Amino acid sequence: MNHALLAASALALAAFAPLTTPPPVAPTPKPAALADPNTTDETPKDNKLVIYQLMTRLFGNKVALNKPYGTIVENGCGKFNDITDKALTEIKALGVSHVWYTGVIEHATMTDYTTAAGIPADDADVVKGRAGSPYAIKDYYDVDPDLATNPKLRMAEYEALIKRTHEHGLQVLMDFIPNHVARSYKSDAKPAGVVDLGAVDDKTKAFAPNNNFYYLPGQPFVVPAGYNPLGAAKGPREDGKYLENPAKATGNDVFKPNPSIDDWFETTKLNYGVDYQNGRKNYFEPIPDTWKKMRDILVYWAGKNVDGFRCDVAEMVPVEFWAYVIPEVKKVKPDIIFIAEAYNPKEYKTYLTQGKFDFLYDKVGLYDGLRRLMRQEGTTDDITKVWKEESNGFGSHMVRFLENHDEQRIASPDFATDPKRAIPAMTVTATLASGPVMLYFGQEVGEPASAAEGFSGADGRSTIFDYWGVPEHQKWLNQGKFDGGKLNIEQQQLRSFYKRLLNVTSKNEALRRGKFYELQDANNLGKEYDQRRLYSYLRYTDKQAMLVVVNFSVDKAFRPTIVIPAEVMTRMGLNTKKFYTYTDVLNEEEPVNSLYIKLPPLSARIFELKEIPNTKR
């Protein structure tokens, strides 16, 4: 490296330009007395969990028939035992720290296990899809027999998976569904002495503080007109005559006996002591019976050595319940974590402070903004809005993602079509703050979920209701080899990007726990810096400084010179009189002497800044 030539091009304001161009002019520093609008007031915490979510029913399934509405025999089903040591080794190599096994708890299904496990098929009138929704829980104390090689040993197989996962240095997350259960709920696996949900309810009352359910006395449940869960086929007892009298309130807060086909009619709402039909009056003292039952369920699973819970629609349950139950569970296992599926930014602070959650979904903020950018419908202002307004002060507690089981696949025609559009967006998702980042299985190989699987239909999502094989993921699965042997070159490159990104994110302290500084204002007059399509920011600690620059344009390359003002260099603890190199650790490139950089369409760069010893400007 030619230090003499580098010194000749030094910038007085520490804005590092190419050697052949004049130095850029940095914006005038703001008075020290004013708050800097380009950074947050948060002291970041090292909460950089890297979560790999997998739908257990789909992940290990090797069958590729994919017959719409197919049975488990026809279309196959992934098992606990399919998540082998090799699978876990490869997941760990992605940079993952936690695996979220989705759909583990026993739920309503049309598959009959009467002989194999003493679990009969459910009435098709109140099951969505042949496999059934994993969020219509039938027994909180049991696991889905679909997922077991030997259904009679299903719990032992799940416990073995937990142990196997831990042996690979990974932690286990599982679902907790607190708001609703299947209409057929009945626990056969509950521990001795446990009284089942609803077993002693007073069904003559629409609401009673210690009832576990809400009732509609004198009114029987009415199956939605026209409900046809299996298309041309017929499910067990599919006759529109499901018997439930009195009717229970439906899971999505529908207090009438005839919910619509678009409601969560296959589920019933649990009663946490809120009288919804009388001004939502609360009855929280003494502690409602449902609170205690749910506490016991969570403690039961904590005793199975799981490491955390993703709590479904957490905002549909009173925050006072969470304030009670999370500390109760942490008495048993202090380091267990709770993640809330949350959608109301105005309530984020409430659920983190009063509700005691460790982490919340960032769907309404960052996910929605990045989705617009990926579809070329938004601008980078959406990202600025997230950290300034919606999560400022608690970005370390927000779980960021681009896919999960509820959202459409990036590569689907309904979302972005091209999985490469995830490159800049996922880079921001993983590195904007020090909170968790989540990857959904198949995302890393561009799974488009383009088929009509059955009940789920062609909606751009990998079905949670049907037995199915996930085609592009199966190319990586490669009949249980988990070696990517059937991936094409583009898929291999995409997976390599995710692997590099997640490892860079998890192994660099500036990204794990560093402070944040946005560089949009510093570069707003820069040549070739399109603020609508380019986004740049710094993450730094007292030991490391990193610069993230991404290009969301699908067809335009840029060659900007990134400006880092002198005051920001000082803020990061860097000497403005010294010279620095910039190493793109994401793309594994050699160090360069300037920030005159090339940004192809849909690209991302993560530079580590390092001082060149014994140099002065």
N, C-alpha and C positions, 0 to 999 in steps of 0.2 A: 504494500500500500504506500503511495507517494504522499507522505505527510507534508512535505513542502508545498506541493501543488494544492493539497487540501487546505492548508493554512491560508493560502492566497485568496481563497474564495469564502473565507469566514464571514458569518453574518453578525453584525453588531447586536441584533436583537434575537439571536438564536433561532431564526427561521431558516431552516436548512434547505438550500436550493441546489440544483445541479451545478456542476463545475463550470458549465459553459453559458449560464444565463445569469442576469443580474439578480441580486437578492430580492425576494418579495418583501412588500411592506406589511408589517404586522399591524393590526388595529391598535389604536391608542389604548394603553392600559386604563382600566377603570379605576376610579379613586378607591383607595383601600377601605374607606369607611362604608362603601356600598356593598351590598350582597352581590356575589358574582352569579349572574343568571345562567352560567354555563355548567354549573356543578350542583350536586345535591348537598344537603346538610346532614346526610346520613353517615354515621361511622360504620363502615361495612363489617359484617361478620363473615367468617369463613364457613359458609353454608353451601358450598359448591358440591351438593350431591349430583351425581350423574345417574339418572334413573332410566332403566330400560323396561318399558311396559310391554308385556306380551300377553295376548289372549291365550290362555292355557289350552283351551279347546282347539285352537287353530295352529298354534306354534309348531307342534311336532307332527302334525298330520301329513303323512306321505302320500295319501290317496289323491289322485288327480282327476277322478271322474267328474266331479262337480255337476251332479244332476240337480237341477232346481227342485227344491223341497225334498231332496234326497234323505234317506234314513241314515242312521249311524253306520249301518252295515254297508250301504252303498257308497257313501261319501267319506267315511272314516272320521276319526276324531283323535286329536292329540291327547297324550297321556302325561301324567306326572313323570313316568319313567322315560318318556321320550326326551326330557330335558336332561341330557346326559352330561358326564364330565366334559366331554369334548364341546358340547354346546355351551356350557358355562365358561370353559376356557376361552372360547371365541368371544362371548359376551364381555367377559372381563377385559380382554384385549382391546375392545372398543374404547376403553377408558371408563367403563361403567363401575359404579359403586353400589347401586341398589337395583334389585329386580322386583318389579311389581307384577306378581302373578294375579292376573285379572280373571274373575269368574270362578273362584275356587269353591265358595260356599254353596251348599246344596240349594238348588232352585227348581222351580216348576219346569216340567219337561213332558213331552209326549212319548218319550222312550220308556218302555216298561222294564223295570228291574225287580219285579215281584219275586221271581225265582232266584235271580243272582244276588239280590241284596235286600229283599223284603220291602222294596220301594215301588209302589204301583205307579203307572203312568197317570199324569194329571188330565183333567177334563180339558179337551181342546178349546172349549168355549172361553177359557180364561188362561190360555197360554199363547204367547206370541212366538210363532215359528215352531218348527218341529223340535229343535233343540231347546228352545225356551230362552227367555231373557235371564242372564246371570244376575240381574237386579230385581228379580221377583223371587225373593228368598223363601224357601220352604222349610228350612231347618237351620237356624243360626249355629247350631252345635255340630254340624256335619259338613262333609265335603261332597262335591258332585260325583256321583258314581261314574258318569261319562269319562272322567279323567283318570280312572284307575284301570290298570291291567287286570286286576282281580277286584271287582266291586266290593267284595266282602272285606278286603284289606285296604280300602280306600284311604282311611285316615293314616294308616301306617305308611302308605306310599307317599302321602303328602308330607308327613313328618320326615321321611327319608329325603325328600326333595329339599326341605328346609335345611337339614343337616348337610346335604351335598352342596347346597348353595353357599353355606357358611364356610365350608372347607375350601372353597375357591376364593375366599376373601370378599365375598359379596354379602350384602344384607338383603333381607326379605321384607317386602311390602305386600299387603293384601287389602282387599276391599272391606270396608265396613259400611253397610247400607242401613242407616238409622231411621229413615223417614217412612218406609213402607215395606210390606212383605207380600208374598203371594197370597191370593185368596185361599189357597189350600194349605196355608201354614199349619204345620203340626210337627213338633220336634219329637223324633223317635230316639235321638242320640243324646238328649240332655242328661247331664249328670244327676245322680240320685239327689232327691230333695228339691230339684228345680221345678217350679210351677210354670206351666206353659203359658205363653202369651194368650190372653183372652180366656183362659180356662175358668176364671172366677169372675169375669165381667158381669155387670148387671146390664143385660141387653134390653131391658125395658127403658133405659135412659139413653137419650141421644149423646149426652156427655156426663161423665162423672170423673172427678179428678184421678181416681185410682183405676178406672177402666184402662185397658191397653189399647182399645179401639174406639172409634166413633160409630154410632149406630143410627139407623133410620127406622125407629120402631113402627111396626105395622106395614112396612113396605119391603117387599122382596126385591132382590137384585135382578136387574134386567140386562141380559147380554146385548151389547150394541147391535142394532139391526144391520144385517148385511155382512157381519163379521165372517171372514173366510180365511182362516190362517194357513191353509195348505193348498190354495188354488183349487185345482180340479179334484185333488185327493181329499179324503175325509180323515180327520183325526179321531182319537178315542172320544166317544160320547159327544161328538160334535153335532148338537141338535138345538142349540140356542136355549136350553132349559137348565142351565147350571143353577143348582139349588143353594140359595143363601138367603135366609129369612130370620131376622131382619137383615136388610142390606147393610154393609159397612161402607163408610166413606172411602172414596177412591184416592189412590196415592198422591195425585197431583192436586189435592185440596178440593175435590169435587164432592159436595155434600148433597147428592141426590142419588136415587136408586138406579137411574138409567144413564150412566156416563156415556159419552160419545165414543165413537170408534177411534178418535184421535186422542182420547184421554189415556191415562195409565190404568185402564180399567181392569187389567189383570192383577192389580195390586190393591192393597188396602192401607189406608193412612194410619200410622201409629199415633197414639194420644200421649203427649208429653205434658199434659196439664194446661193446655190452652183451649179455651172454649171459643172456637172459631165462629160459631153461629150466634154468639152473644157478645159482640164487640171485642172478640179475642181476649177476653179477660183471663188473666193468669192465675193458676192455682199451684204454686210451687212450694208452699209450706203447709203441711209437711212434704217431704220429698216424694214426688209421684212414684207409683209402683213401676212405671215404664222406665224411669231413670235407673232404678236399682237393677232391673232385669238387663238393661243394656250395659250397665257397668259390669255385671257378672259375665256377660258374653265377651266383652272386650278383655277382661281379666283372663278368661278361659283361653283366648287365642294368644294373649301375651305369654301365657304359660306354655304354649307350644313353641316358644322361642322365636316368634316373628318379631321384626324390628320396627314395624310401623304400620299405620293404617292410612289408606286414602279413603276419606269419608265422603260418600256420595251425597250430592245436593245438601251440603251441610247447612246452608242458610234456611232450609225448610224446617229445621229443628231449632228450638229456642236457644239463643246463645247462652242463656243461663244453664242449660243442660251441659253444654261443653265446658263451661266454667267449673261445673261440679265434677264431670266424669273424667276429664283429662288428668287433673291432679290425682284423682283416685287411682287411675291406671298407672300413673308414674310412681305411685307409692310402691307398686309391685315391681315395675321395671322402669327405673328412672330415665334411661336413655331412649326409650321408645318414642317414635315421632308420630305426629298427627298432621296430615295434609287435608285441607278442606277444598272440596270442589265449590268454588265461590265465584259469583258473577257480578256483585254489586260493589264497585270501587268505593262508594260512600260508606260501606260497612267494613272495609278491609281492616281498619284500625280496631274496630270493635271486636272482630273475631280473633285478631292477634293478641290484643291486650286483655280484654274481658274474657273472651272465649278460650284463651290459652293455646290456640293452635300454633304449631311451629311454622307451618307454611300454608300458603293459599295459591290456588290457580291464578295465573294471569292470562285469562282468556279474553275478557272484554277489552283489556288494554293492549298489550303488546301483540298477542296473537291476531286480534282483529286488524290492527294497524299493519302488521306485516303481511297478512293475507291480502289486503288492498294493494300494497306495494307489489307483491308477487303477481297480482292480476293486472298490474299497471293501471290501477284505479286510484292510487293514493300517492302521497309524497312522504319524504322523510320527516316532515313536521309531525306525522303520527307517532314517530318514535320519541321525538322531543316531548310531546305531550304526555307520554306515558311516564317518563322519569320525572318530569317537572310537576305534574298534577296528580297522577293517579297512584303512583307508588313511591313518591318522594318521602324518604324517611324509613321505608321498609322494603326497599328493593331486594335486600338480602333474604327476604322471607317469601318471595314470589316464585312459584314454579313456572318456568317458561317452556313452551313447546310449540311445535308446528303441526303435530298430529297426535291424536289419541283415539280411543275407540268411538268417541262421540263425534269426532270431526272428520271431514272428508279428506281423503288421501291427496297429497300435493299433486301427484301425477295423474289424478283423475280428471276427466273432462269437466267436472263440476267445479274444480278448484283452479289449478294452474297448468295442467296438462304436462308440462315439461318438468321432470324432477330436479333439473339443474337450477330451476328458479329458487330452490331452497338454499343454494350456496350462500348468497349474501344474507338471506333472512335467518338461516340457522346459525350463522356466525354471530349475528346480533343476539339471537335468542340465547346462545351459550355464554356470551362474553359481556353483555351490557351491564350486568350486576353480579353480585357474589352469591346470589341465590341458586337454587337447583335448576338443572336443565333436564328435560325429559325427551326420550326418543321412543317412538312406537315401532314395534317389530315390523319389518318390511319396508319402513321408510327409507332405510339406508341402502336399499336396492331399487327404489323407485316403484314400489307396488302401486298400481293404479286403481285396484278394486273396481274394475269397469264392468263386471258381469252382474246379471240379475240372479242373486243366489237363491232366491225363494221368497220367504216372507220379507226379508230386508229389501229386496228389489235392487235396481241399478241406481244407487244413490251416492256413489262415490266413496262409500265406506266399506270396510271389511266387516261382514255381517257378525253381529253378536247373537243372532236369533237362529241361525241355520248351521247344520253340519256342512263344512266346506274346507277345501284346500286353498291356500293363498298362493297363486301361481308363481309370481316372481320371487316371493320368499322361498318357495319350494325349490327354486334353482340354487339358492344358497344352502338350504337344508340338504339337498342332494341325497335323498333317501337315508337320512340320518348320519351322513358323514360330516355335515356342518363345515364344509370346506369351500363353498362357493363354486363347486366344480362345473355348474351349468350356467353361471352368470356370463353375460356377454361383456365385451370390453368396457362399454359405457357404464354398465352396472358395477363392474369392478372398480372403475375410477370413482364412481359416486360413493361406494362404500369406503374406499380409501380416504376420500375427503372427510366423511363422518368420523372415521377412526382417528385421523390426524387432528381434527377439530376437537373432539372430546378429550383426547389425550393432552393436547396443548392446554385446554381449559382446566383440566383436573390437576396438571402437574406444575403450573406456573402460579406463584403466589400472588402476582399482580391481578390475575384473573380470578383467583379464588377469593381474595379478601381485599383487593386494592380499591382505592378511591376512584371516582369517576370524574372526567372532565370532557365536555362536548366541544368539538372544534368547528362546528358549523359556522359560528359567527367569525371565528378567526380566519376562515377561508372563503367568506362570502363574496369577496372581490377577486378571488384568485382565478387566473386564467385556466380554463378547462375544468373548473370545479362547479358542477351542476348541483346546486343544493337540493334540488327535487329528487335527484337520482343517486347522488353520492352521500354517504354518511360516514363521519369519522369521529373518533373519541379516544381518550387516553384512559388507561387503568394503571394505577401505580401504588407502590408501597415505598417505604424508605429504602428498600433493597432492590426493587425492580420497577422498570417503567416499560409499558407496552402501548403501542398505537394500533388501533383497529380501523381499517378503511374498507368500505364495501361499495360495490356498484350494482344497483338494482336494474339498470337498463338491460333490456333483452337484446338490443341490437347496436348499441353505441359504446365504443371504447373511449376512455379518457386518459389524458396524460397530465394530471395536475401536479403541482408542487405543493405539498402539504406544509402549512405554516403552523409552527408551534411558538406562540409568543414567549418573549423573555420572561414575563411574569409567571407564566405557567411552568417554564423550565425551573424557575426558582421554587415554585410551589411543590414541584416533584422532588426537590432536593438536588437538582442537577446544576452543575456549574456552567453558566452561560459563556464563560471564557474558555471552555474546553471543547474538544471535538468529539463526535459520536459516530458510531456505526449503527446501521439498522439491518437487522436480520429478520427476514420473513420466516418465522418459525412454523406458520401454517403450511406454507408451500415448500418448506425445507430448502430454501435458497441460500446462496452465499451472502455474506454481509455486503452492504453497499454504503457509500459515503454520503448520500443525499436522499432526500425524500421527493425527488422527481420520479414519480412512479407510473407504471403502466397498469391500467385497470381495464381488462377486457370486459365485455358484457358478462353479467352474472358472475362476478368474481369477488373474492375477499382476500385481504392481506392482513396479517397480524405481525407487526414488527416489534422486536425487542430492541430497546435502545441501550447501547453500552458505550461507556466513555473510552476514548483512545488514550492510553496512559502517556504522560509526558508530552502533552501537546497544549498549546495555548493559541488563542486567537490573536 
